[in-house]
Amino acid sequence: MLGFSLSKLMVLAAILGAVWYGFKLIGRLDAARKRKVDSTGRGDQARTGQGRSDSSQPAPRPDGVVDLIQDETGAYVAKEKRDDRI
């Protein structure tokens, strides 16, 4: 039969503490990563006041996503390449 000894309880407490602080560290690293992504994203231009200087050229999205819209023929084209005379 397993007995409860002080040394076993101390080892269990040390393991639980290590897991607890490990999760705290992972949470802090994730929060720092999210702040870094947010500061390099579109919010960075709004804070510095550097908007688009040329309205014909949209700002590139940092995530590489291209907005598509459906034209009159039913084909999907990039929003920037669409002819707005429709």
MMTF fields as JSON, N, C-alpha, C and O atoms, coordinates in Angstrom:
{
  "mmtfVersion": "1.0.0",
  "mmtfProducer": "UNKNOWN",
  "numBonds": 343,
  "numAtoms": 344,
  "numGroups": 86,
  "numChains": 1,
  "numModels": 1,
  "chainsPerModel": [1],
  "groupsPerChain": [86],
  "chainIdList": ["A"],
  "bondAtomList": [4, 2, 8, 6, 12, 10, 16, 14, 20, 18, 24, 22, 28, 26, 32, 30, 36, 34, 40, 38, 44, 42, 48, 46, 52, 50, 56, 54, 60, 58, 64, 62, 68, 66, 72, 70, 76, 74, 80, 78, 84, 82, 88, 86, 92, 90, 96, 94, 100, 98, 104, 102, 108, 106, 112, 110, 116, 114, 120, 118, 124, 122, 128, 126, 132, 130, 136, 134, 140, 138, 144, 142, 148, 146, 152, 150, 156, 154, 160, 158, 164, 162, 168, 166, 172, 170, 176, 174, 180, 178, 184, 182, 188, 186, 192, 190, 196, 194, 200, 198, 204, 202, 208, 206, 212, 210, 216, 214, 220, 218, 224, 222, 228, 226, 232, 230, 236, 234, 240, 238, 244, 242, 248, 246, 252, 250, 256, 254, 260, 258, 264, 262, 268, 266, 272, 270, 276, 274, 280, 278, 284, 282, 288, 286, 292, 290, 296, 294, 300, 298, 304, 302, 308, 306, 312, 310, 316, 314, 320, 318, 324, 322, 328, 326, 332, 330, 336, 334, 340, 338],
  "bondOrderList": [1, 1, 1, 1, 1, 1, 1, 1, 1, 1, 1, 1, 1, 1, 1, 1, 1, 1, 1, 1, 1, 1, 1, 1, 1, 1, 1, 1, 1, 1, 1, 1, 1, 1, 1, 1, 1, 1, 1, 1, 1, 1, 1, 1, 1, 1, 1, 1, 1, 1, 1, 1, 1, 1, 1, 1, 1, 1, 1, 1, 1, 1, 1, 1, 1, 1, 1, 1, 1, 1, 1, 1, 1, 1, 1, 1, 1, 1, 1, 1, 1, 1, 1, 1, 1],
  "groupList": [{"groupName": "MET", "atomNameList": ["N", "CA", "C", "O"], "elementList": ["N", "C", "C", "O"], "formalChargeList": [0, 0, 0, 0], "bondAtomList": [1, 0, 2, 1, 3, 2], "bondOrderList": [1, 1, 2], "singleLetterCode": "M", "chemCompType": "L-PEPTIDE LINKING"}, {"groupName": "LEU", "atomNameList": ["N", "CA", "C", "O"], "elementList": ["N", "C", "C", "O"], "formalChargeList": [0, 0, 0, 0], "bondAtomList": [1, 0, 2, 1, 3, 2], "bondOrderList": [1, 1, 2], "singleLetterCode": "L", "chemCompType": "L-PEPTIDE LINKING"}, {"groupName": "GLY", "atomNameList": ["N", "CA", "C", "O"], "elementList": ["N", "C", "C", "O"], "formalChargeList": [0, 0, 0, 0], "bondAtomList": [1, 0, 2, 1, 3, 2], "bondOrderList": [1, 1, 2], "singleLetterCode": "G", "chemCompType": "PEPTIDE LINKING"}, {"groupName": "PHE", "atomNameList": ["N", "CA", "C", "O"], "elementList": ["N", "C", "C", "O"], "formalChargeList": [0, 0, 0, 0], "bondAtomList": [1, 0, 2, 1, 3, 2], "bondOrderList": [1, 1, 2], "singleLetterCode": "F", "chemCompType": "L-PEPTIDE LINKING"}, {"groupName": "SER", "atomNameList": ["N", "CA", "C", "O"], "elementList": ["N", "C", "C", "O"], "formalChargeList": [0, 0, 0, 0], "bondAtomList": [1, 0, 2, 1, 3, 2], "bondOrderList": [1, 1, 2], "singleLetterCode": "S", "chemCompType": "L-PEPTIDE LINKING"}, {"groupName": "LYS", "atomNameList": ["N", "CA", "C", "O"], "elementList": ["N", "C", "C", "O"], "formalChargeList": [0, 0, 0, 0], "bondAtomList": [1, 0, 2, 1, 3, 2], "bondOrderList": [1, 1, 2], "singleLetterCode": "K", "chemCompType": "L-PEPTIDE LINKING"}, {"groupName": "VAL", "atomNameList": ["N", "CA", "C", "O"], "elementList": ["N", "C", "C", "O"], "formalChargeList": [0, 0, 0, 0], "bondAtomList": [1, 0, 2, 1, 3, 2], "bondOrderList": [1, 1, 2], "singleLetterCode": "V", "chemCompType": "L-PEPTIDE LINKING"}, {"groupName": "ALA", "atomNameList": ["N", "CA", "C", "O"], "elementList": ["N", "C", "C", "O"], "formalChargeList": [0, 0, 0, 0], "bondAtomList": [1, 0, 2, 1, 3, 2], "bondOrderList": [1, 1, 2], "singleLetterCode": "A", "chemCompType": "L-PEPTIDE LINKING"}, {"groupName": "ILE", "atomNameList": ["N", "CA", "C", "O"], "elementList": ["N", "C", "C", "O"], "formalChargeList": [0, 0, 0, 0], "bondAtomList": [1, 0, 2, 1, 3, 2], "bondOrderList": [1, 1, 2], "singleLetterCode": "I", "chemCompType": "L-PEPTIDE LINKING"}, {"groupName": "TRP", "atomNameList": ["N", "CA", "C", "O"], "elementList": ["N", "C", "C", "O"], "formalChargeList": [0, 0, 0, 0], "bondAtomList": [1, 0, 2, 1, 3, 2], "bondOrderList": [1, 1, 2], "singleLetterCode": "W", "chemCompType": "L-PEPTIDE LINKING"}, {"groupName": "TYR", "atomNameList": ["N", "CA", "C", "O"], "elementList": ["N", "C", "C", "O"], "formalChargeList": [0, 0, 0, 0], "bondAtomList": [1, 0, 2, 1, 3, 2], "bondOrderList": [1, 1, 2], "singleLetterCode": "Y", "chemCompType": "L-PEPTIDE LINKING"}, {"groupName": "ARG", "atomNameList": ["N", "CA", "C", "O"], "elementList": ["N", "C", "C", "O"], "formalChargeList": [0, 0, 0, 0], "bondAtomList": [1, 0, 2, 1, 3, 2], "bondOrderList": [1, 1, 2], "singleLetterCode": "R", "chemCompType": "L-PEPTIDE LINKING"}, {"groupName": "ASP", "atomNameList": ["N", "CA", "C", "O"], "elementList": ["N", "C", "C", "O"], "formalChargeList": [0, 0, 0, 0], "bondAtomList": [1, 0, 2, 1, 3, 2], "bondOrderList": [1, 1, 2], "singleLetterCode": "D", "chemCompType": "L-PEPTIDE LINKING"}, {"groupName": "THR", "atomNameList": ["N", "CA", "C", "O"], "elementList": ["N", "C", "C", "O"], "formalChargeList": [0, 0, 0, 0], "bondAtomList": [1, 0, 2, 1, 3, 2], "bondOrderList": [1, 1, 2], "singleLetterCode": "T", "chemCompType": "L-PEPTIDE LINKING"}, {"groupName": "GLN", "atomNameList": ["N", "CA", "C", "O"], "elementList": ["N", "C", "C", "O"], "formalChargeList": [0, 0, 0, 0], "bondAtomList": [1, 0, 2, 1, 3, 2], "bondOrderList": [1, 1, 2], "singleLetterCode": "Q", "chemCompType": "L-PEPTIDE LINKING"}, {"groupName": "PRO", "atomNameList": ["N", "CA", "C", "O"], "elementList": ["N", "C", "C", "O"], "formalChargeList": [0, 0, 0, 0], "bondAtomList": [1, 0, 2, 1, 3, 2], "bondOrderList": [1, 1, 2], "singleLetterCode": "P", "chemCompType": "L-PEPTIDE LINKING"}, {"groupName": "GLU", "atomNameList": ["N", "CA", "C", "O"], "elementList": ["N", "C", "C", "O"], "formalChargeList": [0, 0, 0, 0], "bondAtomList": [1, 0, 2, 1, 3, 2], "bondOrderList": [1, 1, 2], "singleLetterCode": "E", "chemCompType": "L-PEPTIDE LINKING"}],
  "groupTypeList": [0, 1, 2, 3, 4, 1, 4, 5, 1, 0, 6, 1, 7, 7, 8, 1, 2, 7, 6, 9, 10, 2, 3, 5, 1, 8, 2, 11, 1, 12, 7, 7, 11, 5, 11, 5, 6, 12, 4, 13, 2, 11, 2, 12, 14, 7, 11, 13, 2, 14, 2, 11, 4, 12, 4, 4, 14, 15, 7, 15, 11, 15, 12, 2, 6, 6, 12, 1, 8, 14, 12, 16, 13, 2, 7, 10, 6, 7, 5, 16, 5, 11, 12, 12, 11, 8],
  "groupIdList": [1, 2, 3, 4, 5, 6, 7, 8, 9, 10, 11, 12, 13, 14, 15, 16, 17, 18, 19, 20, 21, 22, 23, 24, 25, 26, 27, 28, 29, 30, 31, 32, 33, 34, 35, 36, 37, 38, 39, 40, 41, 42, 43, 44, 45, 46, 47, 48, 49, 50, 51, 52, 53, 54, 55, 56, 57, 58, 59, 60, 61, 62, 63, 64, 65, 66, 67, 68, 69, 70, 71, 72, 73, 74, 75, 76, 77, 78, 79, 80, 81, 82, 83, 84, 85, 86],
  "secStructList": [7, 7, 7, 7, 7, 2, 2, 2, 2, 2, 2, 2, 2, 2, 2, 2, 2, 2, 2, 2, 2, 2, 2, 2, 2, 2, 2, 2, 2, 2, 2, 2, 2, 2, 2, 2, 2, 2, 2, 2, 1, 2, 2, 2, 2, 2, 2, 2, 6, 7, 7, 7, 1, 7, 6, 6, 1, 7, 7, 7, 7, 6, 6, 7, 7, 7, 7, 3, 3, 3, 7, 6, 6, 1, 7, 3, 3, 3, 4, 4, 4, 7, 7, 6, 6, 7],
  "xCoordList": [0.838, 0.0, 0.89, 1.941, 0.435, 1.206, 0.96, -0.178, 2.018, 1.889, 2.145, 2.896, 1.534, 1.746, 2.906, 2.804, 3.993, 5.131, 5.339, 4.853, 6.045, 6.308, 7.1, 6.849, 8.042, 8.852, 8.012, 8.234, 7.057, 6.188, 5.286, 5.067, 4.772, 3.929, 4.727, 4.211, 5.982, 6.817, 7.141, 7.148, 7.404, 7.664, 6.409, 6.499, 5.247, 3.993, 3.754, 3.341, 4.008, 3.85, 4.826, 4.467, 6.056, 7.041, 6.615, 6.781, 6.07, 5.596, 4.423, 4.383, 3.472, 2.329, 2.764, 2.234, 3.71, 4.222, 4.922, 4.763, 5.697, 6.382, 5.377, 5.55, 4.337, 3.297, 2.581, 2.326, 2.256, 1.564, 2.394, 1.883, 3.676, 4.516, 4.807, 5.033, 4.808, 4.968, 3.81, 4.017, 2.582, 1.419, 1.427, 1.041, 1.859, 1.95, 2.949, 2.692, 4.08, 5.094, 4.567, 4.794, 3.87, 3.295, 2.277, 2.239, 1.454, 0.48, 1.15, 0.687, 2.23, 2.944, 3.585, 3.542, 4.182, 4.797, 3.752, 4.006, 2.582, 1.516, 1.002, 0.739, 0.857, 0.401, 1.423, 1.046, 2.706, 3.742, 3.735, 3.932, 3.51, 3.447, 2.261, 2.376, 1.116, -0.067, 0.144, -0.296, 0.816, 1.111, 2.03, 1.854, 3.011, 3.949, 3.239, 3.484, 2.363, 1.615, 0.697, 0.561, 0.066, -0.84, -0.079, -0.577, 1.107, 1.859, 2.435, 2.71, 2.625, 3.14, 2.033, 2.302, 0.804, -0.327, -0.859, -0.14, -2.142, -2.763, -2.865, -2.908, -2.904, -2.992, -1.772, -1.853, -0.639, 0.587, 0.458, 0.944, -0.182, -0.352, -1.279, -1.064, -2.312, -3.259, -2.593, -2.895, -1.687, -1.038, -0.032, 0.12, 0.66, 1.682, 1.117, 1.806, -0.134, -0.734, -0.301, -0.5, 0.28, 0.721, -0.32, -0.201, -1.327, -2.347, -1.861, -0.688, -2.757, -2.384, -2.246, -3.125, -1.147, -0.953, -1.562, -1.944, -1.666, -2.227, -3.469, -3.374, -4.635, -5.873, -6.045, -6.873, -5.282, -5.419, -4.663, -4.958, -3.703, -2.922, -3.276, -2.91, -3.984, -4.33, -3.099, -2.136, -3.16, -2.056, -2.022, -3.075, -0.863, -0.802, -1.159, -0.759, -1.908, -2.299, -1.171, -0.558, -0.882, 0.248, 0.02, 0.98, -1.242, -1.503, -1.577, -1.771, -1.428, -1.403, -2.781, -2.871, -3.851, -5.198, -5.573, -5.298, -6.206, -6.663, -8.183, -8.79, -8.807, -10.257, -10.74, -10.278, -11.672, -12.232, -13.69, -14.397, -14.133, -15.535, -15.968, -15.147, -17.259, -17.788, -18.16, -18.893, -17.647, -17.975, -19.233, -19.865, -19.6, -20.849, -20.861, -21.938, -19.707, -19.653, -19.725, -19.825, -19.679, -19.732, -18.361, -18.249, -17.321, -15.961, -15.562, -16.04, -14.694, -14.192, -12.87, -11.957, -12.778, -11.571, -11.133, -11.925, -9.859, -9.341, -10.039, -10.292, -10.344, -11.07, -10.292, -10.894, -8.962, -8.144, -8.152, -7.978, -8.353, -8.293, -9.653, -9.741, -10.683, -12.047, -12.24, -11.749, -12.966, -13.322, -14.594, -15.638, -14.537, -15.663, -16.666, -17.507, -16.61, -17.536, -18.869, -19.693, -19.114, -20.348, -21.513, -22.64],
  "yCoordList": [-1.169, 0.0, 1.242, 1.28, 2.249, 3.482, 4.338, 4.552, 4.806, 5.662, 7.108, 7.391, 8.006, 9.426, 9.881, 9.929, 10.206, 10.709, 12.177, 12.654, 12.859, 14.276, 14.503, 15.474, 13.632, 13.819, 13.654, 14.368, 12.729, 12.549, 13.769, 14.208, 14.304, 15.495, 16.704, 17.527, 16.815, 17.928, 17.803, 18.806, 16.598, 16.391, 16.71, 17.35, 16.28, 16.586, 18.095, 18.614, 18.795, 20.245, 20.92, 21.895, 20.408, 20.974, 20.771, 21.665, 19.603, 19.333, 20.24, 20.824, 20.359, 21.235, 22.694, 23.41, 23.129, 24.496, 24.723, 25.78, 23.741, 23.877, 23.96, 24.759, 23.148, 23.201, 24.545, 25.141, 25.024, 26.316, 27.455, 28.253, 27.528, 28.601, 28.418, 29.402, 27.198, 26.963, 27.537, 28.168, 27.318, 27.889, 29.411, 30.075, 29.972, 31.431, 31.978, 33.005, 31.304, 31.741, 31.656, 32.563, 30.582, 30.439, 31.55, 32.109, 31.877, 32.957, 34.302, 35.093, 34.569, 35.835, 35.913, 36.959, 34.81, 34.793, 34.986, 35.685, 34.376, 34.528, 35.963, 36.503, 36.576, 37.966, 38.896, 39.84, 38.643, 39.464, 39.29, 40.257, 38.066, 37.817, 38.544, 39.123, 38.516, 39.205, 40.715, 41.373, 41.273, 42.711, 43.058, 44.093, 42.206, 42.464, 42.403, 43.246, 41.419, 41.308, 42.507, 43.041, 42.933, 44.078, 45.361, 46.208, 45.506, 46.736, 46.782, 47.872, 45.654, 45.656, 45.546, 45.579, 45.417, 45.273, 46.623, 47.622, 46.63, 47.857, 48.936, 50.119, 48.574, 49.557, 50.45, 51.56, 49.992, 50.769, 52.016, 53.081, 51.907, 53.057, 54.09, 55.293, 53.625, 54.551, 55.34, 56.518, 54.7, 55.39, 56.411, 57.467, 56.123, 57.042, 58.105, 59.07, 57.939, 58.92, 58.765, 59.673, 57.643, 57.422, 56.612, 55.392, 57.273, 56.595, 56.404, 56.625, 55.997, 55.823, 57.191, 58.044, 57.384, 58.657, 58.628, 59.678, 57.467, 57.331, 56.468, 55.293, 57.027, 56.285, 55.17, 54.282, 55.186, 54.12, 52.87, 51.788, 52.985, 51.841, 51.529, 52.284, 50.425, 50.082, 49.605, 49.105, 49.773, 49.322, 47.802, 47.174, 47.198, 45.734, 45.223, 45.795, 44.152, 43.567, 42.704, 41.965, 42.781, 42.027, 40.517, 39.749, 40.082, 38.647, 38.021, 36.81, 38.813, 38.278, 37.953, 37.279, 38.403, 38.113, 39.094, 40.289, 38.58, 39.417, 39.401, 38.33, 40.576, 40.676, 40.462, 41.132, 39.526, 39.243, 39.669, 39.565, 40.152, 40.493, 39.893, 39.648, 39.663, 39.047, 40.143, 41.074, 40.024, 41.025, 40.605, 39.608, 41.365, 41.131, 39.811, 39.296, 39.251, 37.964, 36.788, 35.645, 37.032, 35.964, 35.518, 34.695, 36.056, 35.698, 36.527, 37.645, 35.969, 36.683, 37.343, 36.696, 38.635, 39.398, 40.114, 40.328, 40.478, 41.22, 42.568, 43.209, 42.986, 44.238, 45.424, 46.367, 45.382, 46.469, 46.537, 47.614, 45.392, 45.325, 45.538, 45.562, 45.689, 45.797, 47.146, 48.17, 47.121, 48.353, 48.889, 48.242, 50.045, 50.577, 51.342, 52.048, 51.23, 51.973, 51.259, 51.709, 50.193, 49.418, 50.158, 49.665],
  "zCoordList": [0.0, 0.0, 0.0, 0.639, -0.734, -0.821, 0.405, 0.822, 0.953, 2.124, 1.75, 0.816, 2.462, 2.228, 3.104, 4.33, 2.454, 3.21, 2.851, 1.825, 3.686, 3.486, 2.202, 1.488, 1.902, 0.689, -0.58, -1.557, -0.581, -1.748, -1.945, -3.074, -0.86, -0.958, -1.442, -2.197, -1.01, -1.453, -2.945, -3.659, -3.415, -4.841, -5.645, -6.693, -5.177, -5.852, -5.914, -6.951, -4.824, -4.794, -5.759, -6.419, -5.845, -6.765, -8.219, -9.049, -8.522, -9.887, -10.23, -11.312, -9.317, -9.56, -9.716, -10.565, -8.913, -9.039, -10.367, -10.978, -10.822, -12.104, -13.248, -14.169, -13.197, -14.234, -14.198, -15.245, -13.003, -12.843, -13.441, -14.226, -13.066, -13.587, -15.067, -15.773, -15.548, -16.983, -17.779, -18.816, -17.295, -17.966, -17.892, -18.855, -16.768, -16.668, -17.684, -18.312, -17.849, -18.801, -20.23, -21.03, -20.553, -21.889, -22.144, -23.24, -21.15, -21.299, -21.526, -22.348, -20.811, -21.001, -22.376, -23.024, -22.828, -24.153, -25.245, -26.226, -25.086, -26.062, -26.092, -27.166, -24.935, -24.881, -25.522, -26.215, -25.302, -25.922, -27.432, -28.168, -27.902, -29.344, -29.962, -31.043, -29.273, -29.79, -29.832, -30.775, -28.817, -28.834, -29.986, -30.629, -30.257, -31.346, -32.692, -33.556, -32.883, -34.131, -34.292, -35.393, -33.206, -33.273, -33.598, -34.341, -33.052, -33.295, -34.705, -35.207, -35.354, -36.722, -37.746, -38.947, -37.305, -38.221, -38.657, -38.673, -39.013, -39.514, -38.451, -38.79, -37.193, -36.119, -36.05, -35.523, -36.57, -36.553, -37.428, -37.046, -38.587, -39.463, -38.845, -38.999, -38.146, -37.535, -36.409, -36.219, -35.657, -34.554, -35.047, -34.433, -36.142, -36.617, -37.544, -37.873, -37.969, -38.857, -40.296, -41.103, -40.63, -41.997, -42.738, -42.847, -43.24, -44.021, -45.437, -45.738, -46.3, -47.7, -48.354, -48.232, -49.039, -49.719, -51.106, -51.622, -51.727, -53.056, -52.954, -52.598, -53.259, -53.068, -54.09, -53.884, -55.195, -56.185, -55.781, -56.289, -54.887, -54.432, -52.978, -52.077, -52.743, -51.358, -50.599, -51.181, -49.295, -48.459, -48.441, -48.335, -48.541, -48.506, -47.12, -46.106, -47.097, -45.82, -45.305, -46.076, -44.016, -43.473, -43.472, -43.42, -43.529, -43.49, -44.87, -44.978, -45.94, -47.293, -47.849, -48.875, -47.217, -47.683, -48.783, -48.679, -49.845, -50.946, -50.931, -50.948, -50.901, -50.937, -52.36, -53.284, -52.541, -53.849, -53.871, -52.868, -55.036, -55.234, -56.567, -57.451, -56.693, -57.91, -58.905, -58.57, -60.132, -61.148, -61.9, -61.549, -62.935, -63.652, -64.415, -64.715, -64.736, -65.443, -64.492, -64.938, -63.213, -62.22, -61.752, -60.844, -62.365, -61.969, -60.75, -60.559, -59.944, -58.78, -59.134, -59.646, -58.855, -59.143, -57.872, -56.954, -57.841, -56.696, -56.617, -57.637, -55.416, -55.206, -55.782, -56.296, -55.7, -56.204, -57.724, -58.295, -58.393, -59.85, -60.503, -61.731, -59.741, -60.275, -60.933, -60.459, -62.037, -62.743, -62.091, -62.176, -61.446, -60.684, -61.528, -60.972, -62.853, -63.712, -63.876, -64.672, -63.176, -63.333, -62.736, -62.771]
}
